[in-house]
Amino acid sequence: MGITKAIHALVFFFSLISSGEKKDGVTVQQDLKAENEISNNTIRVLSNDTLRIPVVHHISRDNNGNNAAVSEQRIKKIMGDINKNYKSGKIQFFTKAIKFIDSTPWNTQFVKQDDFTESKVLASFEDENALNIFYFIKLLNRRHGEIIGELGATALFPNQGNNIKLSATSVEIENTATATHEIGHYLGLYHIDDDFKDSQGRIELVNGSNCAEAGDKICDTPASPGLKESNMKDCVYIGTETDPIGEKYHPDTFNFMTSSGRTRADAAGLCRRHFSPGQIEKMISVLNNERAYLITKEE
């Protein structure tokens, strides 16, 4: 069975609520009170060069409109934290709309690969001129046809699509840095401890000589080994790893783009606190180019 036929076979079983808009058999309802809500959750003092980004929140619920993956009150908390975290970069976000997708199968668990580089089952729900955030109870990861575990969150890079996805567990913890982290990916940032290699096959060196093509490819974030429970404690790097030429690492464990949340070294997200100037420059470049459609001008 082809992907398209499989999707239609799945959504055939979704119940429909008459007051909602139907897309591919899935009920979509919109909280009209949130439409055009421009400034109530942005930092109040905006300079003329602040980039304002609209956000559409898509909350999954069951077929009967219950079991919402996130509360609207929690969304306000997330938006406030995001804006605080991006204030130094003069990037601010506002809620354009809150919508609901009523589908029990998707509500209880959504598989990342069903909306990734090839299959795009969520594309028809997206607002093409906004950052789309989808909320599900669980996010699952599939490899070679088998489910291999859960994900806290995931994002599509600029060349992949127009959304991020958050699980209920990732938004329930007090520190909502996961959302900030995923938006970083959405705006082109890699993990600071990613192992991209340079043209000579080397991972990023501590001396920074290959920083533009290895690691996270941002030169003002120090080279970093994979951060995990064995080498990071209470936001402090305690490891003894060295780079390919024997230099000891001094990673920035407080950067929003560490992978420490994924590896459980910082499961609560408390260590993620800042972006580097180079990371901000990269995100602004993406907003002015690949994702220029997001920028909303001041009236």
C-alpha positions as CSV (number, residue, x, y, z in Angstrom):
1,M,0.0,0.0,0.0
2,G,1.4,3.4,-0.9
3,I,2.0,6.1,1.7
4,T,-1.0,8.2,0.5
5,K,-3.4,5.3,0.6
6,A,-2.1,4.2,4.0
7,I,-2.7,7.7,5.4
8,H,-6.2,7.8,4.0
9,A,-6.9,4.4,5.4
10,L,-5.7,5.6,8.8
11,V,-7.7,8.8,8.9
12,F,-10.9,7.0,7.8
13,F,-11.2,5.8,11.4
14,F,-11.0,9.2,12.9
15,S,-14.2,10.5,14.3
16,L,-15.5,13.9,13.1
17,I,-17.0,16.7,15.1
18,S,-19.4,18.8,13.1
19,S,-18.2,22.1,14.4
20,G,-14.7,21.6,13.2
21,E,-13.0,22.0,9.8
22,K,-12.1,18.7,8.1
23,K,-8.7,18.1,6.6
24,D,-8.0,14.6,5.2
25,G,-10.7,13.2,7.5
26,V,-9.1,14.7,10.7
27,T,-11.2,17.3,12.6
28,V,-9.5,20.6,13.0
29,Q,-10.9,23.2,15.4
30,Q,-9.6,26.7,15.9
31,D,-9.7,28.8,19.0
32,L,-10.9,32.0,17.3
33,K,-10.0,34.0,20.4
34,A,-6.4,33.4,19.7
35,E,-6.6,34.6,16.1
36,N,-4.6,37.8,15.5
37,E,-3.4,37.9,19.1
38,I,-0.3,40.0,18.3
39,S,1.5,41.3,21.3
40,N,0.2,39.9,24.6
41,N,3.0,37.3,24.9
42,T,5.9,39.2,23.4
43,I,8.5,41.3,25.2
44,R,6.8,44.7,25.4
45,V,9.8,46.9,24.4
46,L,10.6,46.1,20.8
47,S,13.2,47.9,18.8
48,N,12.7,48.7,15.1
49,D,15.0,45.9,14.1
50,T,13.3,43.2,16.2
51,L,12.1,40.3,14.0
52,R,8.5,39.3,14.9
53,I,7.5,35.7,14.1
54,P,3.9,34.4,14.1
55,V,3.3,31.0,15.7
56,V,0.3,28.7,15.1
57,H,-0.1,26.1,17.9
58,H,-1.7,22.8,16.9
59,I,-3.0,20.8,19.9
60,S,-3.8,17.2,19.5
61,R,-6.8,15.8,21.2
62,D,-8.8,12.5,21.0
63,N,-11.7,11.9,18.7
64,N,-14.1,13.5,21.2
65,G,-12.1,16.6,21.7
66,N,-10.7,15.5,25.1
67,N,-7.2,14.7,26.4
68,A,-5.5,17.8,25.0
69,A,-1.7,17.3,24.8
70,V,-1.1,20.7,26.3
71,S,-3.2,23.4,28.0
72,E,-3.6,26.9,26.5
73,Q,-2.3,28.2,29.8
74,R,0.8,26.2,29.4
75,I,1.3,27.6,25.9
76,K,1.3,31.1,27.4
77,K,4.1,30.0,29.7
78,I,6.1,28.5,26.8
79,M,5.7,31.6,24.7
80,G,6.8,33.8,27.5
81,D,9.9,31.7,28.1
82,I,10.7,31.5,24.4
83,N,10.6,35.3,24.1
84,K,12.8,35.8,27.1
85,N,15.3,33.4,25.7
86,Y,15.4,35.0,22.2
87,K,15.2,38.6,23.5
88,S,19.0,39.1,23.2
89,G,18.8,38.2,19.5
90,K,16.0,40.6,18.9
91,I,13.7,37.8,17.8
92,Q,10.2,37.7,19.2
93,F,7.3,35.3,18.7
94,F,3.5,35.9,19.0
95,T,0.6,33.6,18.9
96,K,-1.3,33.9,15.7
97,A,-3.8,31.1,16.3
98,I,-4.4,28.0,18.5
99,K,-6.0,25.1,16.6
100,F,-7.0,21.6,17.6
101,I,-6.6,18.3,15.7
102,D,-9.0,15.7,17.0
103,S,-7.6,12.3,16.3
104,T,-7.1,9.6,19.0
105,P,-4.3,7.7,17.1
106,W,-2.2,10.9,16.7
107,N,-3.1,12.3,20.1
108,T,-1.8,9.2,22.0
109,Q,1.3,8.7,19.8
110,F,2.8,10.3,16.7
111,V,5.7,8.9,14.8
112,K,8.4,11.4,13.8
113,Q,9.0,9.7,10.5
114,D,5.4,10.1,9.4
115,D,6.1,13.8,9.0
116,F,9.8,14.1,8.2
117,T,11.8,14.4,4.9
118,E,9.6,12.2,2.7
119,S,6.1,11.7,4.2
120,K,4.5,15.0,5.2
121,V,1.2,14.1,6.9
122,L,1.0,17.3,8.8
123,A,1.7,19.7,5.9
124,S,-2.0,20.2,5.2
125,F,-2.6,21.5,8.7
126,E,0.3,24.0,8.6
127,D,0.0,27.8,8.2
128,E,2.6,28.5,5.5
129,N,3.4,31.9,6.8
130,A,4.0,30.9,10.5
131,L,6.1,28.7,12.7
132,N,3.9,25.7,13.3
133,I,4.2,23.9,16.7
134,F,2.4,20.6,17.0
135,Y,1.7,19.0,20.5
136,F,1.3,15.3,21.0
137,I,1.0,13.1,24.1
138,K,3.9,10.9,22.9
139,L,6.4,11.3,20.0
140,L,7.9,8.0,18.8
141,N,11.1,7.3,16.8
142,R,11.0,4.7,14.0
143,R,14.1,3.2,12.4
144,H,14.1,0.5,9.7
145,G,10.3,0.0,10.2
146,E,10.5,-0.5,13.9
147,I,9.7,1.8,16.8
148,I,12.9,2.2,18.8
149,G,11.8,4.6,21.5
150,E,10.3,7.9,22.5
151,L,11.4,11.5,21.7
152,G,10.9,14.5,23.8
153,A,10.7,16.8,20.8
154,T,11.8,17.2,17.2
155,A,12.2,19.9,14.6
156,L,12.4,20.3,10.9
157,F,15.4,22.2,9.6
158,P,15.0,25.0,7.0
159,N,15.4,22.5,4.1
160,Q,13.0,19.9,5.6
161,G,9.8,21.7,6.4
162,N,7.9,24.1,8.5
163,N,7.2,22.8,12.0
164,I,8.4,21.6,15.3
165,K,6.8,18.9,17.4
166,L,6.7,18.8,21.2
167,S,5.6,15.9,23.5
168,A,3.5,16.4,26.6
169,T,6.5,15.5,28.8
170,S,8.7,18.1,27.2
171,V,6.3,20.9,28.0
172,E,5.2,19.7,31.4
173,I,8.6,20.2,33.0
174,E,9.1,23.6,34.7
175,N,11.9,24.7,32.5
176,T,10.5,24.9,28.9
177,A,14.0,25.2,27.3
178,T,13.2,22.3,25.0
179,A,10.9,24.5,22.9
180,T,13.7,27.1,22.6
181,H,16.1,24.4,21.7
182,E,13.9,23.0,18.9
183,I,13.2,26.4,17.5
184,G,17.0,26.7,17.3
185,H,17.1,23.7,15.0
186,Y,14.2,25.1,13.1
187,L,16.3,28.2,12.5
188,G,19.3,26.2,11.3
189,L,21.3,25.4,14.5
190,Y,22.9,22.1,15.2
191,H,23.8,20.6,18.6
192,I,27.1,22.2,19.9
193,D,28.3,18.6,20.5
194,D,27.3,17.3,17.1
195,D,30.1,15.3,15.4
196,F,30.0,16.7,11.9
197,K,33.5,16.2,10.3
198,D,35.7,18.5,8.3
199,S,37.1,17.7,4.8
200,Q,39.9,15.7,6.5
201,G,37.5,13.6,8.4
202,R,38.2,15.2,11.7
203,I,35.6,16.2,14.3
204,E,35.8,19.8,15.6
205,L,39.2,20.7,17.2
206,V,39.5,22.6,20.5
207,N,41.8,25.1,18.8
208,G,38.9,26.1,16.5
209,S,40.9,25.7,13.3
210,N,38.1,23.7,11.6
211,C,35.2,25.3,13.4
212,A,33.5,26.5,10.2
213,E,33.0,22.9,8.8
214,A,33.0,20.6,11.8
215,G,31.0,20.2,15.0
216,D,28.1,22.7,15.0
217,K,29.8,24.8,12.3
218,I,29.6,27.9,14.6
219,C,33.0,29.3,15.5
220,D,32.2,31.0,18.8
221,T,30.8,27.8,20.5
222,P,33.7,25.8,21.8
223,A,34.3,22.2,20.6
224,S,32.4,19.7,22.7
225,P,32.3,16.0,23.2
226,G,28.9,14.3,23.4
227,L,27.5,15.5,26.7
228,K,26.0,12.7,28.8
229,E,25.5,11.6,32.4
230,S,29.0,10.2,32.6
231,N,30.8,13.5,31.8
232,M,28.3,16.2,33.0
233,K,27.0,16.8,36.5
234,D,25.0,19.7,37.8
235,C,25.7,21.6,34.6
236,V,29.5,21.2,35.0
237,Y,31.6,19.2,32.5
238,I,33.5,16.6,34.5
239,G,34.8,14.6,31.6
240,T,38.4,14.0,30.5
241,E,37.9,13.5,26.8
242,T,40.3,15.0,24.3
243,D,40.0,16.0,20.7
244,P,41.8,14.3,17.8
245,I,45.1,16.1,18.6
246,G,45.0,15.6,22.3
247,E,43.5,18.9,23.5
248,K,41.1,18.7,26.4
249,Y,37.5,19.9,25.9
250,H,36.0,22.9,27.6
251,P,32.4,22.8,26.4
252,D,29.7,25.4,27.0
253,T,27.3,23.3,29.1
254,F,24.9,26.2,29.5
255,N,24.2,26.6,25.8
256,F,20.6,26.1,24.6
257,M,21.8,23.8,21.8
258,T,23.5,21.1,23.9
259,S,22.2,17.6,23.5
260,S,22.3,17.0,27.2
261,G,18.5,16.9,27.5
262,R,18.3,14.0,25.1
263,T,21.1,12.0,26.9
264,R,19.5,12.7,30.3
265,A,22.6,14.6,31.5
266,D,20.2,17.5,31.9
267,A,16.8,15.9,31.7
268,A,15.1,18.9,33.4
269,G,16.6,21.4,30.9
270,L,18.0,23.5,33.7
271,C,21.4,23.9,32.1
272,R,20.2,25.4,28.9
273,R,20.4,29.2,29.4
274,H,21.9,31.1,26.4
275,F,22.8,31.3,22.8
276,S,26.2,32.5,21.5
277,P,26.4,35.6,19.3
278,G,27.4,33.4,16.4
279,Q,24.3,31.2,16.9
280,I,22.1,34.3,16.9
281,E,23.8,35.6,13.7
282,K,23.0,32.2,12.1
283,M,19.4,32.3,13.1
284,I,18.9,35.8,11.9
285,S,20.5,34.9,8.6
286,V,18.0,32.0,8.2
287,L,15.1,34.3,9.0
288,N,16.3,36.8,6.4
289,N,16.7,34.1,3.8
290,E,15.3,30.5,3.9
291,R,12.5,31.4,6.4
292,A,12.0,35.1,5.3
293,Y,8.3,34.2,4.9
294,L,8.0,34.3,8.7
295,I,8.9,37.9,9.4
296,T,6.0,40.1,10.3
297,K,6.6,43.8,9.9
298,E,5.6,46.4,12.5
299,E,2.5,48.4,11.3
